[in-house]
Amino acid sequence: MLALPHGTGKKQNVVILDEKRIDEIAKTGKVDFDVAIATPAMMPNIAKIARILGPKGKMPNPKVGTVTDEPEKVKREMEQRSVELRADTLGNVHQVIGKVDWPTEKMAENAEAVLNKLPKNQIASITFAATMGPGVPANLPKA
């Protein structure tokens, strides 16, 4: 998890899983949130909806910090600015760092925060792109 200095420009819908919400998801199969947070004591109950949450990447995970004894605190942090960095099977990291109409300074600070989190020796290239726009390669400094 990474807290971007200026967020992504999109508000995340974060929920704390309780018995009521777990039963609702089990009955309907509907997942209407971006991130799920749970307490360690609730994890055995979440097992019955793991087949629904797992493939969507929304299963609470201690490595990411979504299984915690302080769910309210984590919820506030995640709603504000947190994003999860994930690599695909080829090692590419696709990450939203802002909106196209933002000032360059905001975008640069968010991009710098992401790059500082990644191992420098494993970055081969960087390309910036809007959702439906062409990619623009960035010049990497020679190390």
VMD Tcl script that draws the C-alpha trace (Angstrom):
set ca {
  {0.00 0.00 0.00}
  {1.11 3.51 -0.78}
  {-0.29 6.89 0.21}
  {-0.05 9.27 -2.73}
  {0.61 12.91 -1.76}
  {-2.38 14.17 -3.78}
  {-4.51 11.02 -4.01}
  {-5.73 9.68 -7.35}
  {-8.64 12.01 -7.93}
  {-11.07 9.17 -7.32}
  {-12.74 8.42 -3.99}
  {-12.46 4.81 -2.89}
  {-15.44 3.03 -1.41}
  {-14.04 1.25 1.66}
  {-16.14 -1.02 3.88}
  {-15.55 -2.84 7.13}
  {-16.90 -6.38 6.84}
  {-19.28 -7.50 9.57}
  {-21.73 -10.41 9.86}
  {-24.55 -8.51 8.20}
  {-22.49 -7.47 5.16}
  {-20.98 -10.97 4.82}
  {-24.45 -12.56 4.76}
  {-25.65 -9.99 2.21}
  {-22.70 -10.72 -0.11}
  {-23.19 -14.47 0.30}
  {-26.88 -14.20 -0.69}
  {-26.60 -11.73 -3.57}
  {-23.02 -12.22 -4.76}
  {-22.92 -8.45 -5.23}
  {-19.73 -6.55 -4.35}
  {-20.32 -2.79 -4.30}
  {-17.05 -1.57 -2.77}
  {-13.42 -1.06 -3.77}
  {-11.64 -2.23 -0.60}
  {-12.77 -4.54 2.22}
  {-11.32 -4.32 5.73}
  {-11.76 -6.96 8.43}
  {-10.61 -7.78 11.94}
  {-8.60 -10.97 12.50}
  {-11.54 -12.43 14.47}
  {-13.85 -11.94 11.47}
  {-11.61 -13.78 8.97}
  {-13.09 -17.29 9.60}
  {-16.56 -15.87 8.77}
  {-15.24 -14.29 5.56}
  {-14.22 -17.74 4.29}
  {-17.77 -18.33 3.03}
  {-17.51 -15.37 0.62}
  {-13.86 -15.92 -0.34}
  {-14.90 -17.34 -3.73}
  {-16.69 -14.08 -4.48}
  {-14.08 -11.62 -3.14}
  {-10.92 -13.49 -4.15}
  {-11.21 -13.36 -7.96}
  {-12.13 -9.66 -7.78}
  {-9.02 -8.86 -5.70}
  {-11.09 -7.58 -2.79}
  {-10.30 -10.21 -0.16}
  {-8.90 -8.66 3.06}
  {-5.20 -9.45 3.36}
  {-2.80 -8.91 6.28}
  {0.11 -8.19 3.89}
  {-1.77 -5.23 2.43}
  {-2.98 -4.04 5.84}
  {-6.68 -4.72 5.33}
  {-6.81 -7.23 8.20}
  {-6.32 -5.15 11.32}
  {-7.43 -4.64 14.91}
  {-8.05 -0.95 14.13}
  {-10.43 -1.08 11.15}
  {-11.81 2.46 11.58}
  {-8.34 4.01 11.45}
  {-7.35 1.98 8.37}
  {-10.64 2.86 6.68}
  {-9.97 6.60 7.09}
  {-6.44 6.22 5.69}
  {-7.58 4.19 2.69}
  {-10.42 6.54 1.82}
  {-8.06 9.48 1.72}
  {-5.14 8.62 -0.51}
  {-3.99 5.00 -0.37}
  {-3.45 2.87 -3.45}
  {-2.18 -0.67 -3.79}
  {0.78 -1.26 -6.08}
  {0.47 -4.54 -7.97}
  {2.51 -6.04 -10.75}
  {0.94 -8.14 -13.49}
  {2.37 -11.51 -14.59}
  {5.00 -9.81 -16.76}
  {6.17 -7.48 -13.98}
  {4.40 -4.37 -15.30}
  {2.95 -1.98 -12.73}
  {-0.16 -0.11 -13.90}
  {-0.95 2.71 -11.48}
  {-3.27 5.72 -11.54}
  {-1.34 8.79 -10.40}
  {-3.92 11.48 -11.08}
  {-6.19 13.17 -13.58}
  {-5.14 14.57 -16.97}
  {-6.32 18.08 -16.07}
  {-4.23 18.27 -12.87}
  {-1.23 20.62 -12.62}
  {2.08 19.03 -13.62}
  {3.47 19.48 -10.09}
  {0.78 17.29 -8.51}
  {1.26 14.55 -11.10}
  {5.05 14.70 -10.69}
  {4.82 14.36 -6.90}
  {2.48 11.37 -7.17}
  {4.70 9.74 -9.83}
  {7.76 10.31 -7.66}
  {6.03 8.67 -4.68}
  {5.26 5.57 -6.79}
  {8.78 5.40 -8.22}
  {10.35 5.74 -4.76}
  {8.35 2.70 -3.62}
  {9.62 0.49 -6.49}
  {13.11 -1.11 -6.57}
  {15.29 1.17 -8.74}
  {17.31 -1.66 -10.32}
  {14.16 -3.32 -11.67}
  {12.71 -0.32 -13.54}
  {13.36 -0.87 -17.26}
  {11.08 1.84 -18.68}
  {8.29 4.21 -17.74}
  {5.35 5.22 -19.90}
  {2.62 7.70 -18.96}
  {-0.80 7.39 -20.59}
  {-4.35 8.62 -20.20}
  {-7.00 5.91 -20.15}
  {-7.83 6.24 -23.84}
  {-4.76 8.16 -24.96}
  {-1.41 7.21 -26.44}
  {1.49 6.29 -24.16}
  {4.30 8.81 -23.71}
  {7.66 7.28 -22.74}
  {9.62 9.01 -20.00}
  {13.38 9.50 -20.08}
  {15.08 7.53 -17.33}
  {18.19 9.02 -15.78}
  {21.34 6.99 -16.50}
  {22.46 5.15 -13.39}
}
mol new
graphics top color blue
foreach p $ca { graphics top sphere $p radius 0.5 }
foreach p [lrange $ca 0 end-1] q [lrange $ca 1 end] { graphics top cylinder $p $q radius 0.2 }
display resetview
